Amino acid sequence: MASQSQGLDPFDLAILRELQRDSTRSIEDLAALVNLSRNACWRRIKLLEEAGVIRARVALVEASKVNAGLTVLIRIRTSQHSAKWAEAFRDTVRALPEIVGAYRTSGEVDYILRARVPDVAAYDRLYQRLIARVDMVDVAASFVMEEIKDTTEVPLGYA
């Protein structure tokens, strides 16, 4: 792996691209795909993990198969911007398993949350738990009608 300041070399990028598509491939198959020896490929993966470039290798679960097929985008505005409030908000968001993404944003909305639930009633229960734990000025939700693109692949063209 090239140094952090130099960026990733083409072999690193090829490994990352293939692992993002399917991390269950054998090291032999992966090495063949990226034109490296088995040992060289394994060493590069270990270096990428140690450098924090690869955070984890996980299984992607089909949400509809585990009764969490409704995606909800929740927009939050708050009048409080203290460190204490922000910490309470982060702790609350991290404690609610239905919330699968949380982002502090610029503009009129302070936070956007992404949640996975079975239905609107389950979202309402999540909403009630959320507002019971943290004061907010406004909470608005949009229910996703169609997922046009949903990927975990990070674009590598900037590396």
Buried (B, 14 or more C-beta within 10 A) or exposed (E): BEEEEEEBEEBBBBBBBBBBEEBEBEEEBBBBBBEBEBEEBBEBBEBBEEEEBBEEEEEEEEBEEEEBBBBBBBBBEBEBEEEEBBEBBBEBBEEBEBBEEBEEEEEEBBBBBBBBBBEEEBBEEBBEEBEEBBEBEEBEBEEBEEEEEEEEEEEEEEE
